[in-house]
Amino acid sequence: MLWFKAIPAKVWSGFAFGIAKAEPIPARVRNGFSLRKAAVVAALVAMGGLAACTSGPVYSNGGPQQAGAASPSQPALLTTMRGRVAVAEPNTRTDQIFRNALLFRLNGAEPVSSPLFEVRYFVSAMDTVTSIESGSGVPAASTYRMQADYTLIRLSDGQTIGAGTRFSTVPYDRNSQLYASQSAVEDARERAGKDLAERVGMALLPVLKREGEPTPVN
């Protein structure tokens, strides 16, 4: 029998070496969970330390989204503007995953030189336990949710020409083995970052076309 109880895991910027702080679980745990079980949950959640930044204002919403496969073999979204759209430098490992994927999705292998536009963003992430094993109190399943609030800046005049928010949610399995659980959450973060970059790139494409990027020919 599985307990279904969403337990948000608070996350911080500056993810390093798989270690993050987490808020202590309250002494009073509902549904009969003991403090020992709660401590196990807290330890496993902390092992999946997820980097995050404070989210900025949301200008648009992409609606409920589940992560799909974001293939690196996909062609760049841009044609004549490849290498002309920069993405702001990352502050955390989570930022870096998203930024690298978005740079590649927009520009392909073309290095950014003399950019005409820059994408600025705030990335936040949350790991939530959704299922707990009965008896042991060990998390059995979780979801990883990553969100990006972004703006597209035209560098010639500093004007914001596009803004919005997108998010990606990746479900994954966990168990009592801390190393396996940490590997699972890191894999979920990688998948969410790539999927999120795909969604943001597709949202930016119409704006960049309006600025002069011709429609790609398939």
Secondary structure, DSSP 8 states (H G I E B T S, - for coil): -EE---EEE---S--BTTB-------S--GGG--HHHHHHHHHHHHHT---------------S-------TTS--S-STTTT-EEE---SSHHHHHHHHHHHHHHHTT----S-SEEEEEEEEEEEEEEEEETTT--EEEEEEEEEEEEEEEETTTTEEEEEEEEEEEEEEE--S-HHHHHHHHHHHHHHHHHHHHHHHHHHHHHHHHHTT------
